[in-house]
């Protein structure tokens, strides 16, 4: 997993933790401490962009899983 690697900066780790929490939202919610950990590293606009990009990718992944082979590529 990403958190076992020493190669990510604190900024990258904050983003990865937030993205993972949003992706695994079925476990409850995205913790406030993970959101707060973004603030020293990212502007409000960047946090919005990270969150939107994550939601968008998760939506596409779920549609792909749900559609299976229904839609020809």
PDB file of N, CA, C and O in Angstrom:
ATOM      1  N   UNK A   1       0.838  -1.186   0.000  1.00  0.00           N
ATOM      2  CA  UNK A   1       0.000   0.000   0.000  1.00  0.00           C
ATOM      3  C   UNK A   1       0.884   1.251   0.000  1.00  0.00           C
ATOM      4  O   UNK A   1       2.061   1.204   0.356  1.00  0.00           O
ATOM      5  N   UNK A   2       0.290   2.348  -0.403  1.00  0.00           N
ATOM      6  CA  UNK A   2       1.030   3.603  -0.525  1.00  0.00           C
ATOM      7  C   UNK A   2       1.630   4.043   0.807  1.00  0.00           C
ATOM      8  O   UNK A   2       2.722   4.611   0.830  1.00  0.00           O
ATOM      9  N   UNK A   3       0.937   3.793   1.911  1.00  0.00           N
ATOM     10  CA  UNK A   3       1.410   4.283   3.213  1.00  0.00           C
ATOM     11  C   UNK A   3       2.629   3.517   3.729  1.00  0.00           C
ATOM     12  O   UNK A   3       3.273   3.955   4.683  1.00  0.00           O
ATOM     13  N   UNK A   4       2.948   2.389   3.117  1.00  0.00           N
ATOM     14  CA  UNK A   4       4.132   1.629   3.505  1.00  0.00           C
ATOM     15  C   UNK A   4       5.390   2.108   2.797  1.00  0.00           C
ATOM     16  O   UNK A   4       6.503   1.749   3.181  1.00  0.00           O
ATOM     17  N   UNK A   5       5.209   2.916   1.766  1.00  0.00           N
ATOM     18  CA  UNK A   5       6.343   3.399   0.979  1.00  0.00           C
ATOM     19  C   UNK A   5       6.946   4.665   1.585  1.00  0.00           C
ATOM     20  O   UNK A   5       6.212   5.557   2.011  1.00  0.00           O
ATOM     21  N   UNK A   6       8.273   4.750   1.628  1.00  0.00           N
ATOM     22  CA  UNK A   6       8.921   5.958   2.147  1.00  0.00           C
ATOM     23  C   UNK A   6       9.056   7.054   1.083  1.00  0.00           C
ATOM     24  O   UNK A   6       9.611   8.117   1.362  1.00  0.00           O
ATOM     25  N   UNK A   7       8.559   6.809  -0.117  1.00  0.00           N
ATOM     26  CA  UNK A   7       8.823   7.705  -1.234  1.00  0.00           C
ATOM     27  C   UNK A   7       7.799   8.819  -1.434  1.00  0.00           C
ATOM     28  O   UNK A   7       7.937   9.611  -2.366  1.00  0.00           O
ATOM     29  N   UNK A   8       6.785   8.900  -0.589  1.00  0.00           N
ATOM     30  CA  UNK A   8       5.778   9.948  -0.713  1.00  0.00           C
ATOM     31  C   UNK A   8       6.039  11.060   0.292  1.00  0.00           C
ATOM     32  O   UNK A   8       6.368  10.807   1.451  1.00  0.00           O
ATOM     33  N   UNK A   9       5.889  12.281  -0.169  1.00  0.00           N
ATOM     34  CA  UNK A   9       6.058  13.460   0.694  1.00  0.00           C
ATOM     35  C   UNK A   9       4.834  13.595   1.605  1.00  0.00           C
ATOM     36  O   UNK A   9       3.812  12.955   1.357  1.00  0.00           O
ATOM     37  N   UNK A  10       4.923  14.418   2.656  1.00  0.00           N
ATOM     38  CA  UNK A  10       3.751  14.659   3.502  1.00  0.00           C
ATOM     39  C   UNK A  10       2.558  15.201   2.701  1.00  0.00           C
ATOM     40  O   UNK A  10       1.408  14.876   2.999  1.00  0.00           O
ATOM     41  N   UNK A  11       2.832  16.009   1.708  1.00  0.00           N
ATOM     42  CA  UNK A  11       1.770  16.557   0.856  1.00  0.00           C
ATOM     43  C   UNK A  11       1.081  15.435   0.080  1.00  0.00           C
ATOM     44  O   UNK A  11      -0.147  15.369   0.018  1.00  0.00           O
ATOM     45  N   UNK A  12       1.878  14.567  -0.502  1.00  0.00           N
ATOM     46  CA  UNK A  12       1.321  13.442  -1.259  1.00  0.00           C
ATOM     47  C   UNK A  12       0.570  12.480  -0.338  1.00  0.00           C
ATOM     48  O   UNK A  12      -0.478  11.952  -0.709  1.00  0.00           O
ATOM     49  N   UNK A  13       1.096  12.260   0.839  1.00  0.00           N
ATOM     50  CA  UNK A  13       0.438  11.366   1.790  1.00  0.00           C
ATOM     51  C   UNK A  13      -0.922  11.907   2.218  1.00  0.00           C
ATOM     52  O   UNK A  13      -1.880  11.147   2.363  1.00  0.00           O
ATOM     53  N   UNK A  14      -1.003  13.217   2.420  1.00  0.00           N
ATOM     54  CA  UNK A  14      -2.286  13.827   2.781  1.00  0.00           C
ATOM     55  C   UNK A  14      -3.302  13.622   1.666  1.00  0.00           C
ATOM     56  O   UNK A  14      -4.454  13.274   1.927  1.00  0.00           O
ATOM     57  N   UNK A  15      -2.879  13.836   0.429  1.00  0.00           N
ATOM     58  CA  UNK A  15      -3.776  13.660  -0.716  1.00  0.00           C
ATOM     59  C   UNK A  15      -4.192  12.198  -0.865  1.00  0.00           C
ATOM     60  O   UNK A  15      -5.371  11.907  -1.067  1.00  0.00           O
ATOM     61  N   UNK A  16      -3.246  11.292  -0.768  1.00  0.00           N
ATOM     62  CA  UNK A  16      -3.556   9.873  -0.917  1.00  0.00           C
ATOM     63  C   UNK A  16      -4.505   9.378   0.174  1.00  0.00           C
ATOM     64  O   UNK A  16      -5.407   8.586  -0.098  1.00  0.00           O
ATOM     65  N   UNK A  17      -4.304   9.837   1.392  1.00  0.00           N
ATOM     66  CA  UNK A  17      -5.191   9.429   2.488  1.00  0.00           C
ATOM     67  C   UNK A  17      -6.607   9.941   2.246  1.00  0.00           C
ATOM     68  O   UNK A  17      -7.578   9.227   2.497  1.00  0.00           O
ATOM     69  N   UNK A  18      -6.729  11.181   1.756  1.00  0.00           N
ATOM     70  CA  UNK A  18      -8.046  11.761   1.476  1.00  0.00           C
ATOM     71  C   UNK A  18      -8.743  10.990   0.348  1.00  0.00           C
ATOM     72  O   UNK A  18      -9.921  10.649   0.456  1.00  0.00           O
ATOM     73  N   UNK A  19      -8.012  10.724  -0.723  1.00  0.00           N
ATOM     74  CA  UNK A  19      -8.574   9.995  -1.861  1.00  0.00           C
ATOM     75  C   UNK A  19      -9.015   8.598  -1.425  1.00  0.00           C
ATOM     76  O   UNK A  19     -10.094   8.144  -1.805  1.00  0.00           O
ATOM     77  N   UNK A  20      -8.199   7.924  -0.640  1.00  0.00           N
ATOM     78  CA  UNK A  20      -8.556   6.591  -0.162  1.00  0.00           C
ATOM     79  C   UNK A  20      -9.812   6.633   0.705  1.00  0.00           C
ATOM     80  O   UNK A  20     -10.675   5.764   0.586  1.00  0.00           O
ATOM     81  N   UNK A  21      -9.920   7.637   1.577  1.00  0.00           N
ATOM     82  CA  UNK A  21     -11.099   7.761   2.438  1.00  0.00           C
ATOM     83  C   UNK A  21     -12.356   8.000   1.598  1.00  0.00           C
ATOM     84  O   UNK A  21     -13.403   7.414   1.875  1.00  0.00           O
ATOM     85  N   UNK A  22     -12.261   8.851   0.580  1.00  0.00           N
ATOM     86  CA  UNK A  22     -13.411   9.105  -0.281  1.00  0.00           C
ATOM     87  C   UNK A  22     -13.785   7.870  -1.088  1.00  0.00           C
ATOM     88  O   UNK A  22     -14.967   7.593  -1.291  1.00  0.00           O
ATOM     89  N   UNK A  23     -12.796   7.139  -1.541  1.00  0.00           N
ATOM     90  CA  UNK A  23     -13.043   5.937  -2.331  1.00  0.00           C
ATOM     91  C   UNK A  23     -13.691   4.846  -1.488  1.00  0.00           C
ATOM     92  O   UNK A  23     -14.526   4.091  -1.986  1.00  0.00           O
ATOM     93  N   UNK A  24     -13.316   4.760  -0.227  1.00  0.00           N
ATOM     94  CA  UNK A  24     -13.858   3.742   0.686  1.00  0.00           C
ATOM     95  C   UNK A  24     -14.947   4.324   1.580  1.00  0.00           C
ATOM     96  O   UNK A  24     -15.061   3.951   2.747  1.00  0.00           O
ATOM     97  N   UNK A  25     -15.728   5.218   1.045  1.00  0.00           N
ATOM     98  CA  UNK A  25     -16.753   5.928   1.821  1.00  0.00           C
ATOM     99  C   UNK A  25     -17.814   4.976   2.384  1.00  0.00           C
ATOM    100  O   UNK A  25     -18.496   5.320   3.349  1.00  0.00           O
ATOM    101  N   UNK A  26     -17.959   3.798   1.799  1.00  0.00           N
ATOM    102  CA  UNK A  26     -18.939   2.834   2.288  1.00  0.00           C
ATOM    103  C   UNK A  26     -18.646   2.423   3.728  1.00  0.00           C
ATOM    104  O   UNK A  26     -19.511   1.864   4.401  1.00  0.00           O
ATOM    105  N   UNK A  27     -17.456   2.691   4.195  1.00  0.00           N
ATOM    106  CA  UNK A  27     -17.091   2.359   5.571  1.00  0.00           C
ATOM    107  C   UNK A  27     -17.597   3.390   6.569  1.00  0.00           C
ATOM    108  O   UNK A  27     -17.343   3.257   7.767  1.00  0.00           O
ATOM    109  N   UNK A  28     -18.298   4.402   6.111  1.00  0.00           N
ATOM    110  CA  UNK A  28     -18.871   5.386   7.025  1.00  0.00           C
ATOM    111  C   UNK A  28     -18.786   6.801   6.501  1.00  0.00           C
ATOM    112  O   UNK A  28     -19.756   7.323   5.951  1.00  0.00           O
ATOM    113  N   UNK A  29     -17.642   7.420   6.665  1.00  0.00           N
ATOM    114  CA  UNK A  29     -17.469   8.805   6.230  1.00  0.00           C
ATOM    115  C   UNK A  29     -15.984   9.090   6.031  1.00  0.00           C
ATOM    116  O   UNK A  29     -15.119   8.301   6.409  1.00  0.00           O
ATOM    117  N   UNK A  30     -15.723  10.246   5.423  1.00  0.00           N
ATOM    118  CA  UNK A  30     -14.328  10.690   5.291  1.00  0.00           C
ATOM    119  C   UNK A  30     -13.987  11.459   6.571  1.00  0.00           C
ATOM    120  O   UNK A  30     -14.592  12.495   6.844  1.00  0.00           O
ATOM    121  N   UNK A  31     -13.045  10.976   7.340  1.00  0.00           N
ATOM    122  CA  UNK A  31     -12.743  11.584   8.647  1.00  0.00           C
ATOM    123  C   UNK A  31     -12.289  13.046   8.545  1.00  0.00           C
ATOM    124  O   UNK A  31     -11.554  13.426   7.634  1.00  0.00           O
ATOM    125  N   UNK A  32     -12.743  13.837   9.493  1.00  0.00           N
ATOM    126  CA  UNK A  32     -12.361  15.251   9.553  1.00  0.00           C
ATOM    127  C   UNK A  32     -10.852  15.422   9.657  1.00  0.00           C
ATOM    128  O   UNK A  32     -10.300  16.370   9.098  1.00  0.00           O
ATOM    129  N   UNK A  33     -10.178  14.520  10.361  1.00  0.00           N
ATOM    130  CA  UNK A  33      -8.733  14.670  10.527  1.00  0.00           C
ATOM    131  C   UNK A  33      -7.992  14.508   9.196  1.00  0.00           C
ATOM    132  O   UNK A  33      -6.934  15.106   8.997  1.00  0.00           O
ATOM    133  N   UNK A  34      -8.540  13.710   8.294  1.00  0.00           N
ATOM    134  CA  UNK A  34      -7.914  13.582   6.974  1.00  0.00           C
ATOM    135  C   UNK A  34      -8.156  14.838   6.134  1.00  0.00           C
ATOM    136  O   UNK A  34      -7.276  15.283   5.398  1.00  0.00           O
ATOM    137  N   UNK A  35      -9.346  15.395   6.252  1.00  0.00           N
ATOM    138  CA  UNK A  35      -9.637  16.654   5.560  1.00  0.00           C
ATOM    139  C   UNK A  35      -8.747  17.766   6.109  1.00  0.00           C
ATOM    140  O   UNK A  35      -8.165  18.537   5.346  1.00  0.00           O
ATOM    141  N   UNK A  36      -8.645  17.845   7.425  1.00  0.00           N
ATOM    142  CA  UNK A  36      -7.817  18.881   8.051  1.00  0.00           C
ATOM    143  C   UNK A  36      -6.345  18.721   7.684  1.00  0.00           C
ATOM    144  O   UNK A  36      -5.617  19.711   7.607  1.00  0.00           O
ATOM    145  N   UNK A  37      -5.902  17.494   7.458  1.00  0.00           N
ATOM    146  CA  UNK A  37      -4.502  17.250   7.095  1.00  0.00           C
ATOM    147  C   UNK A  37      -4.177  17.796   5.708  1.00  0.00           C
ATOM    148  O   UNK A  37      -3.005  18.014   5.398  1.00  0.00           O
ATOM    149  N   UNK A  38      -5.175  18.020   4.874  1.00  0.00           N
ATOM    150  CA  UNK A  38      -4.944  18.602   3.548  1.00  0.00           C
ATOM    151  C   UNK A  38      -4.596  20.083   3.621  1.00  0.00           C
ATOM    152  O   UNK A  38      -3.822  20.584   2.806  1.00  0.00           O
ATOM    153  N   UNK A  39      -5.165  20.780   4.592  1.00  0.00           N
ATOM    154  CA  UNK A  39      -5.097  22.248   4.648  1.00  0.00           C
ATOM    155  C   UNK A  39      -3.695  22.847   4.682  1.00  0.00           C
ATOM    156  O   UNK A  39      -3.492  23.902   4.081  1.00  0.00           O
ATOM    157  N   UNK A  40      -2.713  22.233   5.353  1.00  0.00           N
ATOM    158  CA  UNK A  40      -1.367  22.817   5.321  1.00  0.00           C
ATOM    159  C   UNK A  40      -0.669  22.663   3.966  1.00  0.00           C
ATOM    160  O   UNK A  40       0.315  23.348   3.689  1.00  0.00           O
ATOM    161  N   UNK A  41      -1.176  21.777   3.139  1.00  0.00           N
ATOM    162  CA  UNK A  41      -0.493  21.446   1.891  1.00  0.00           C
ATOM    163  C   UNK A  41      -1.198  21.937   0.632  1.00  0.00           C
ATOM    164  O   UNK A  41      -0.566  22.103  -0.411  1.00  0.00           O
ATOM    165  N   UNK A  42      -2.509  22.170   0.728  1.00  0.00           N
ATOM    166  CA  UNK A  42      -3.292  22.508  -0.458  1.00  0.00           C
ATOM    167  C   UNK A  42      -4.183  23.714  -0.195  1.00  0.00           C
ATOM    168  O   UNK A  42      -4.650  23.926   0.924  1.00  0.00           O
ATOM    169  N   UNK A  43      -4.411  24.495  -1.234  1.00  0.00           N
ATOM    170  CA  UNK A  43      -5.362  25.602  -1.142  1.00  0.00           C
ATOM    171  C   UNK A  43      -6.782  25.036  -1.137  1.00  0.00           C
ATOM    172  O   UNK A  43      -6.985  23.856  -1.423  1.00  0.00           O
ATOM    173  N   UNK A  44      -7.750  25.872  -0.815  1.00  0.00           N
ATOM    174  CA  UNK A  44      -9.139  25.416  -0.854  1.00  0.00           C
ATOM    175  C   UNK A  44      -9.511  24.943  -2.259  1.00  0.00           C
ATOM    176  O   UNK A  44     -10.198  23.933  -2.417  1.00  0.00           O
ATOM    177  N   UNK A  45      -9.059  25.670  -3.273  1.00  0.00           N
ATOM    178  CA  UNK A  45      -9.342  25.294  -4.654  1.00  0.00           C
ATOM    179  C   UNK A  45      -8.741  23.934  -4.994  1.00  0.00           C
ATOM    180  O   UNK A  45      -9.381  23.115  -5.654  1.00  0.00           O
ATOM    181  N   UNK A  46      -7.521  23.697  -4.545  1.00  0.00           N
ATOM    182  CA  UNK A  46      -6.879  22.404  -4.807  1.00  0.00           C
ATOM    183  C   UNK A  46      -7.613  21.261  -4.109  1.00  0.00           C
ATOM    184  O   UNK A  46      -7.731  20.169  -4.665  1.00  0.00           O
ATOM    185  N   UNK A  47      -8.106  21.508  -2.895  1.00  0.00           N
ATOM    186  CA  UNK A  47      -8.867  20.484  -2.175  1.00  0.00           C
ATOM    187  C   UNK A  47     -10.146  20.158  -2.931  1.00  0.00           C
ATOM    188  O   UNK A  47     -10.530  18.994  -3.048  1.00  0.00           O
ATOM    189  N   UNK A  48     -10.803  21.202  -3.444  1.00  0.00           N
ATOM    190  CA  UNK A  48     -12.003  20.983  -4.260  1.00  0.00           C
ATOM    191  C   UNK A  48     -11.651  20.144  -5.487  1.00  0.00           C
ATOM    192  O   UNK A  48     -12.372  19.206  -5.827  1.00  0.00           O
ATOM    193  N   UNK A  49     -10.553  20.478  -6.148  1.00  0.00           N
ATOM    194  CA  UNK A  49     -10.158  19.754  -7.355  1.00  0.00           C
ATOM    195  C   UNK A  49      -9.806  18.294  -7.071  1.00  0.00           C
ATOM    196  O   UNK A  49     -10.180  17.408  -7.839  1.00  0.00           O
ATOM    197  N   UNK A  50      -9.092  18.039  -5.980  1.00  0.00           N
ATOM    198  CA  UNK A  50      -8.761  16.663  -5.597  1.00  0.00           C
ATOM    199  C   UNK A  50     -10.041  15.884  -5.306  1.00  0.00           C
ATOM    200  O   UNK A  50     -10.199  14.748  -5.753  1.00  0.00           O
ATOM    201  N   UNK A  51     -10.948  16.497  -4.559  1.00  0.00           N
ATOM    202  CA  UNK A  51     -12.197  15.843  -4.187  1.00  0.00           C
ATOM    203  C   UNK A  51     -13.059  15.566  -5.413  1.00  0.00           C
ATOM    204  O   UNK A  51     -13.616  14.477  -5.552  1.00  0.00           O
ATOM    205  N   UNK A  52     -13.169  16.555  -6.303  1.00  0.00           N
ATOM    206  CA  UNK A  52     -13.977  16.379  -7.511  1.00  0.00           C
ATOM    207  C   UNK A  52     -13.371  15.315  -8.419  1.00  0.00           C
ATOM    208  O   UNK A  52     -14.095  14.477  -8.957  1.00  0.00           O
ATOM    209  N   UNK A  53     -12.072  15.340  -8.592  1.00  0.00           N
ATOM    210  CA  UNK A  53     -11.414  14.335  -9.441  1.00  0.00           C
ATOM    211  C   UNK A  53     -11.631  12.930  -8.877  1.00  0.00           C
ATOM    212  O   UNK A  53     -11.868  11.986  -9.631  1.00  0.00           O
ATOM    213  N   UNK A  54     -11.551  12.796  -7.568  1.00  0.00           N
ATOM    214  CA  UNK A  54     -11.765  11.497  -6.928  1.00  0.00           C
ATOM    215  C   UNK A  54     -13.201  11.022  -7.130  1.00  0.00           C
ATOM    216  O   UNK A  54     -13.433   9.867  -7.489  1.00  0.00           O
ATOM    217  N   UNK A  55     -14.155  11.907  -6.902  1.00  0.00           N
ATOM    218  CA  UNK A  55     -15.566  11.546  -7.095  1.00  0.00           C
ATOM    219  C   UNK A  55     -15.830  11.157  -8.540  1.00  0.00           C
ATOM    220  O   UNK A  55     -16.562  10.204  -8.806  1.00  0.00           O
ATOM    221  N   UNK A  56     -15.236  11.893  -9.476  1.00  0.00           N
ATOM    222  CA  UNK A  56     -15.423  11.613 -10.895  1.00  0.00           C
ATOM    223  C   UNK A  56     -14.850  10.242 -11.268  1.00  0.00           C
ATOM    224  O   UNK A  56     -15.514   9.458 -11.946  1.00  0.00           O
ATOM    225  N   UNK A  57     -13.649   9.957 -10.837  1.00  0.00           N
ATOM    226  CA  UNK A  57     -13.032   8.665 -11.143  1.00  0.00           C
ATOM    227  C   UNK A  57     -13.816   7.517 -10.497  1.00  0.00           C
ATOM    228  O   UNK A  57     -13.997   6.464 -11.108  1.00  0.00           O
ATOM    229  N   UNK A  58     -14.277   7.726  -9.264  1.00  0.00           N
ATOM    230  CA  UNK A  58     -15.062   6.686  -8.604  1.00  0.00           C
ATOM    231  C   UNK A  58     -16.377   6.445  -9.343  1.00  0.00           C
ATOM    232  O   UNK A  58     -16.830   5.305  -9.446  1.00  0.00           O
ATOM    233  N   UNK A  59     -16.987   7.506  -9.853  1.00  0.00           N
ATOM    234  CA  UNK A  59     -18.227   7.351 -10.621  1.00  0.00           C
ATOM    235  C   UNK A  59     -17.967   6.545 -11.893  1.00  0.00           C
ATOM    236  O   UNK A  59     -18.718   5.623 -12.209  1.00  0.00           O
ATOM    237  N   UNK A  60     -16.912   6.887 -12.615  1.00  0.00           N
ATOM    238  CA  UNK A  60     -16.587   6.136 -13.847  1.00  0.00           C
ATOM    239  C   UNK A  60     -16.282   4.675 -13.533  1.00  0.00           C
ATOM    240  O   UNK A  60     -16.715   3.781 -14.259  1.00  0.00           O
ATOM    241  N   UNK A  61     -15.545   4.432 -12.461  1.00  0.00           N
ATOM    242  CA  UNK A  61     -15.242   3.047 -12.077  1.00  0.00           C
ATOM    243  C   UNK A  61     -16.508   2.273 -11.747  1.00  0.00           C
ATOM    244  O   UNK A  61     -16.656   1.119 -12.149  1.00  0.00           O
ATOM    245  N   UNK A  62     -17.415   2.900 -11.022  1.00  0.00           N
ATOM    246  CA  UNK A  62     -18.660   2.222 -10.658  1.00  0.00           C
ATOM    247  C   UNK A  62     -19.536   1.972 -11.882  1.00  0.00           C
ATOM    248  O   UNK A  62     -20.190   0.933 -11.971  1.00  0.00           O
ATOM    249  N   UNK A  63     -19.558   2.908 -12.823  1.00  0.00           N
ATOM    250  CA  UNK A  63     -20.324   2.684 -14.044  1.00  0.00           C
ATOM    251  C   UNK A  63     -19.714   1.546 -14.847  1.00  0.00           C
ATOM    252  O   UNK A  63     -20.434   0.704 -15.384  1.00  0.00           O
ATOM    253  N   UNK A  64     -18.396   1.519 -14.928  1.00  0.00           N
ATOM    254  CA  UNK A  64     -17.739   0.429 -15.636  1.00  0.00           C
ATOM    255  C   UNK A  64     -18.024  -0.911 -15.021  1.00  0.00           C
ATOM    256  O   UNK A  64     -18.262  -1.885 -15.736  1.00  0.00           O
ATOM    257  N   UNK A  65     -18.005  -0.982 -13.721  1.00  0.00           N
ATOM    258  CA  UNK A  65     -18.303  -2.231 -13.008  1.00  0.00           C
ATOM    259  C   UNK A  65     -19.763  -2.623 -13.245  1.00  0.00           C
ATOM    260  O   UNK A  65     -20.075  -3.787 -13.496  1.00  0.00           O
ATOM    261  N   UNK A  66     -20.638  -1.640 -13.161  1.00  0.00           N
ATOM    262  CA  UNK A  66     -22.072  -1.909 -13.293  1.00  0.00           C
ATOM    263  C   UNK A  66     -22.478  -2.274 -14.713  1.00  0.00           C
ATOM    264  O   UNK A  66     -23.379  -3.090 -14.905  1.00  0.00           O
ATOM    265  N   UNK A  67     -21.832  -1.688 -15.701  1.00  0.00           N
ATOM    266  CA  UNK A  67     -22.208  -1.936 -17.085  1.00  0.00           C
ATOM    267  C   UNK A  67     -21.617  -3.243 -17.620  1.00  0.00           C
ATOM    268  O   UNK A  67     -22.154  -3.839 -18.553  1.00  0.00           O
ATOM    269  N   UNK A  68     -20.533  -3.669 -17.034  1.00  0.00           N
ATOM    270  CA  UNK A  68     -19.829  -4.869 -17.480  1.00  0.00           C
ATOM    271  C   UNK A  68     -19.641  -4.836 -18.984  1.00  0.00           C
ATOM    272  O   UNK A  68     -18.986  -3.933 -19.504  1.00  0.00           O
ATOM    273  N   UNK A  69     -20.189  -5.779 -19.671  1.00  0.00           N
ATOM    274  CA  UNK A  69     -20.023  -5.848 -21.126  1.00  0.00           C
ATOM    275  C   UNK A  69     -21.248  -5.363 -21.887  1.00  0.00           C
ATOM    276  O   UNK A  69     -21.411  -5.679 -23.066  1.00  0.00           O
ATOM    277  N   UNK A  70     -22.100  -4.605 -21.232  1.00  0.00           N
ATOM    278  CA  UNK A  70     -23.344  -4.137 -21.860  1.00  0.00           C
ATOM    279  C   UNK A  70     -23.038  -3.120 -22.965  1.00  0.00           C
ATOM    280  O   UNK A  70     -23.663  -3.143 -24.025  1.00  0.00           O
ATOM    281  N   UNK A  71     -22.088  -2.244 -22.716  1.00  0.00           N
ATOM    282  CA  UNK A  71     -21.739  -1.212 -23.685  1.00  0.00           C
ATOM    283  C   UNK A  71     -20.497  -1.646 -24.426  1.00  0.00           C
ATOM    284  O   UNK A  71     -19.454  -1.867 -23.812  1.00  0.00           O
ATOM    285  N   UNK A  72     -20.591  -1.772 -25.754  1.00  0.00           N
ATOM    286  CA  UNK A  72     -19.390  -2.145 -26.519  1.00  0.00           C
ATOM    287  C   UNK A  72     -18.346  -1.034 -26.490  1.00  0.00           C
ATOM    288  O   UNK A  72     -18.679   0.151 -26.507  1.00  0.00           O
ATOM    289  N   UNK A  73     -17.103  -1.430 -26.448  1.00  0.00           N
ATOM    290  CA  UNK A  73     -16.012  -0.456 -26.411  1.00  0.00           C
ATOM    291  C   UNK A  73     -15.546  -0.144 -27.803  1.00  0.00           C
ATOM    292  O   UNK A  73     -14.630   0.659 -27.982  1.00  0.00           O
TER     293      UNK A  73
END
